[in-house]
Each structure stands twice: as structure tokens, then as C-alpha cells.
Amino acid sequence: MKSITIKGSERESVGKKATKALRNAGKVPCVVYGGEKPLHFAADELAFRHLVYTPNAHTVVVEMEDGKKVNAIMQDIQFHPVTDNILHIDFYQLFEDKELTMNIPVRLHGNSPGVRNGGRLLFRKRKLAIKALPADLPDFFDIDISTLKIGDNITVESLLNDKFAILHPETTVVVQVKTARAAIVVEDEEEGDEELEGAEATAEGEAAPAEGEATPAEGAE
């Protein structure tokens, strides 16, 4: 996983007055937990733009003015309710031999034939919680949806890896393609599926509505 370096200066005081002075100077008060004792430091707010305002997951190297470096992950962040300025950030120190829990983003690529035929792509899990050693943390889960037909899905089971544990049931659906009323089921020559076109297509196992009978509202599941 990629790391972002944050250059910080150790805080001599952690009182309200000192914290307010830091914020007025455009700096963010921070603390790193998990070590022998908490490390209080401050850094320019702009230094966090690639860490906070991104969907990607990153680890952090906190580099102090005295040359000390601490590997960490962002644990919690507080924003001002009106200005959205960063008020405070908590970090947790990383150790090479100690597992940690982290949310990893999911990325989709490819074009689903089910979507091209009118199905709806439902992205159920945009992030997955995993437990791993720092060296085994992936940058993201990369999922190819180019084989997903209407009715298909991809679950956590297909993403399992020996390097980390995914903290969701194996049956958890990450992405799926569901049928829509106007979807077209394309004939699969190998499987011999029957072709159904337009609104006449019905979900597997359902009877076509009788003439004059109301059909379900579009998008109803």
C-alpha cells in the first residue's frame, strides 16, 4: 500500500488555547496512538489533502522535525460543521508484526453485458474491511465485471486471499446486475437460453402478467 509523508512538528502544549492558535495558523492538531505514549504533533492542513480528500486508502509516515519517523494509519478525523476545515486527526501507529483492520476501496472495470442489455448494476460494497499485516495491505480490490450477465453477482468469496482476512461473510454481495422491466435477455448459444425481448421478458420463475393486469413498478425488487 502506498504511503503519504506528513511533515509535523511536536506540540509542546495540548491545551485549548494552544490548539486554537494552531488552527488559526492553518495547522491541524494531531495525535498518534498505539506506541509507548501518544505522540502529539501539528501539520499544515494542506499536507492532508492527498490523504483525506481521496477514495483511496493510504498509510502515513509522520516525519518529525528532529528526524523521527512513525508509520501510522488515519483512525479518526473531525471537521468543522460549517467550514468543513479539518479540526483534528487521530492516527494509530503501525508495527510490522502486528495486524490491523482497515477499509479497502473496491474498483470496478470492464463493461457488463448485462448492463448493455438493460440490467441495473448495483455496487453494494464500495469498501471492504480487512485484517492484515501492514506489508500485506492491498491498495484496492480490483473487480472485473465484463462477464456479469443479468442475474449474476460477485461475492466476497471470490476475493479471498491468504495474505489477509476479509471481515465480511463470504456470501456478501459486492456487485451484481439485476433485471429491469425493459431488459433484454440475450440468447446464449452454448446454453440454449431462450431469447426474450423488451417488456415481454419476465424474471425467471415468474409468470407473464395477464392482459390488463398491472405490472410491478419499475425498480421494485
C-alpha positions in Angstrom: 0.0 0.0 0.0 1.2 3.5 -0.8 2.3 5.8 1.9 1.9 9.6 2.3 4.6 11.5 4.2 3.3 14.2 6.6 5.9 16.6 8.0 4.9 17.6 11.5 6.2 19.5 14.5 5.8 18.2 18.0 3.3 20.1 20.1 4.6 21.5 23.4 1.1 22.2 24.7 -2.2 20.4 24.1 -4.5 22.8 25.8 -7.5 24.6 24.2 -5.7 27.9 23.8 -2.7 26.3 22.1 -5.0 24.2 19.9 -7.0 27.3 18.8 -3.7 29.1 18.0 -2.6 26.2 15.7 -5.9 26.2 13.8 -5.8 30.0 13.3 -2.3 29.5 11.8 -3.7 26.9 9.3 -2.3 23.9 11.1 -4.1 20.7 12.2 -3.5 19.3 15.7 -3.0 15.5 15.5 -2.1 12.6 17.8 -0.6 9.2 17.1 -1.8 6.4 19.5 -0.6 2.8 19.8 3.1 3.4 20.8 4.6 3.7 24.3 2.9 7.0 24.7 0.8 9.3 22.5 2.6 11.5 20.0 1.1 14.9 19.7 2.0 16.9 16.7 0.7 19.6 14.2 1.0 19.8 10.4 -0.2 22.2 7.7 -3.8 21.5 6.7 -2.7 21.3 3.0 -0.4 18.4 3.9 -3.5 16.2 4.3 -5.3 16.9 1.0 -4.0 13.6 -0.6 -4.9 11.6 2.5 -8.3 12.9 3.3 -9.9 14.0 0.0 -9.5 10.8 -1.9 -11.4 7.5 -2.1 -8.1 5.6 -2.0 -6.6 4.1 1.2 -3.1 5.1 2.3 -0.7 4.5 5.2 1.1 7.5 6.6 4.7 8.3 7.5 4.8 11.1 10.2 8.1 12.8 9.8 9.0 15.0 12.8 11.4 17.9 12.7 14.0 16.0 14.8 14.1 13.3 12.1 11.9 10.8 14.0 9.6 8.8 11.7 6.4 7.0 12.7 4.4 4.7 10.4 0.6 5.0 11.0 -2.9 4.9 9.6 -5.6 7.5 10.0 -8.1 6.4 12.6 -10.5 9.3 13.0 -11.0 12.8 11.6 -13.1 15.7 12.8 -14.3 18.5 10.5 -15.8 21.9 11.4 -19.6 21.7 11.0 -19.8 25.0 9.0 -16.5 25.5 7.2 -15.5 21.8 6.7 -12.0 22.7 7.8 -10.1 19.8 9.5 -10.2 20.3 13.2 -8.3 17.2 14.5 -6.9 13.9 13.2 -6.2 10.7 15.2 -3.6 8.2 13.9 -2.7 4.7 15.0 0.9 3.6 14.9 1.8 0.6 12.7 4.1 -2.2 13.6 5.5 -4.7 11.1 4.5 -7.8 13.2 1.1 -6.5 14.3 -2.1 -7.0 12.2 -4.5 -4.1 11.8 -8.0 -3.6 10.5 -8.6 -1.2 7.6 -11.3 -0.4 5.0 -10.0 -1.0 1.4 -11.8 0.5 -1.6 -13.3 -1.6 -4.4 -12.7 -0.6 -8.0 -14.7 -1.9 -10.9 -13.5 -2.2 -14.5 -14.9 -3.6 -17.7 -18.3 -3.4 -19.4 -21.0 -5.7 -18.2 -23.1 -7.4 -20.9 -26.0 -7.5 -18.5 -25.9 -3.7 -18.2 -25.7 -3.3 -22.0 -28.9 -5.4 -22.3 -30.8 -3.1 -19.9 -29.9 -4.6 -16.5 -29.1 -2.4 -13.4 -25.6 -2.5 -11.9 -25.8 -2.4 -8.2 -22.5 -1.6 -6.4 -23.3 -3.0 -2.9 -19.9 -2.7 -1.2 -17.6 0.2 -2.2 -15.2 -0.6 0.6 -14.3 -3.9 2.4 -12.9 -4.2 5.9 -9.9 -6.5 6.1 -7.4 -7.5 8.7 -3.7 -7.9 7.7 -0.1 -7.1 8.5 0.9 -3.6 7.2 3.1 -5.2 4.4 0.1 -7.2 3.1 -2.4 -4.3 2.9 -3.7 -4.0 -0.7 -4.3 -0.6 -2.3 -7.7 -1.7 -3.5 -9.8 -4.6 -4.7 -9.9 -4.7 -8.5 -13.1 -6.4 -9.8 -13.7 -7.2 -13.5 -17.4 -7.0 -14.3 -17.0 -7.8 -18.1 -18.6 -11.3 -17.6 -21.6 -10.2 -15.5 -24.9 -11.0 -17.2 -28.3 -10.2 -15.8 -28.8 -12.1 -12.6 -25.0 -12.5 -11.9 -23.1 -11.2 -8.9 -19.7 -11.2 -7.4 -19.3 -12.1 -3.7 -16.6 -11.8 -1.1 -15.8 -15.4 -1.6 -14.1 -14.7 -5.0 -11.9 -12.1 -3.3 -10.4 -14.3 -0.6 -6.6 -14.2 -0.2 -4.1 -15.9 2.1 -2.4 -12.6 2.9 -5.4 -11.1 4.6 -8.8 -11.8 6.2 -11.9 -10.1 4.8 -14.2 -9.2 7.7 -17.4 -9.9 5.9 -19.3 -13.2 5.3 -18.2 -15.0 2.2 -21.7 -14.7 0.8 -21.7 -10.9 1.0 -22.5 -9.5 -2.5 -20.1 -6.8 -3.6 -21.6 -6.1 -7.1 -24.5 -7.5 -9.0 -26.6 -7.0 -12.2 -30.3 -7.1 -11.6 -33.0 -7.3 -14.2 -35.1 -4.3 -15.1 -38.6 -4.5 -16.7 -37.3 -3.5 -20.2 -34.2 -5.6 -20.0 -33.3 -8.0 -22.9 -32.1 -11.5 -22.1 -29.7 -12.3 -24.9 -29.6 -15.9 -26.3 -26.6 -17.9 -25.1 -25.9 -20.3 -27.9 -23.9 -22.6 -25.7 -26.5 -22.9 -23.0 -29.5 -22.6 -25.4 -31.3 -19.9 -23.4 -34.5 -18.6 -24.9 -34.4 -15.0 -26.1 -36.9 -12.6 -24.5 -37.2 -9.1 -25.8 -38.5 -5.8 -24.3 -41.1 -5.6 -21.7 -42.3 -9.2 -22.5 -39.2 -10.6 -20.7 -40.1 -11.8 -17.2 -37.8 -12.8 -14.3 -37.0 -16.5 -14.1 -39.8 -18.4 -12.4 -42.4 -15.5 -12.8 -45.5 -15.8 -14.9 -46.2 -13.2 -17.5 -48.9 -10.8 -16.4 -52.4 -11.4 -17.8 -53.8 -8.9 -20.3 -55.0 -5.8 -18.4 -53.2 -6.9 -15.2 -51.0 -4.3 -13.6 -47.2 -4.8 -13.8 -44.8 -4.1 -10.9 -43.4 -0.5 -10.8 -40.1 -0.1 -12.4 -37.2 -0.6 -9.9 -39.3 -2.6 -7.5 -37.4 -5.6 -6.1 
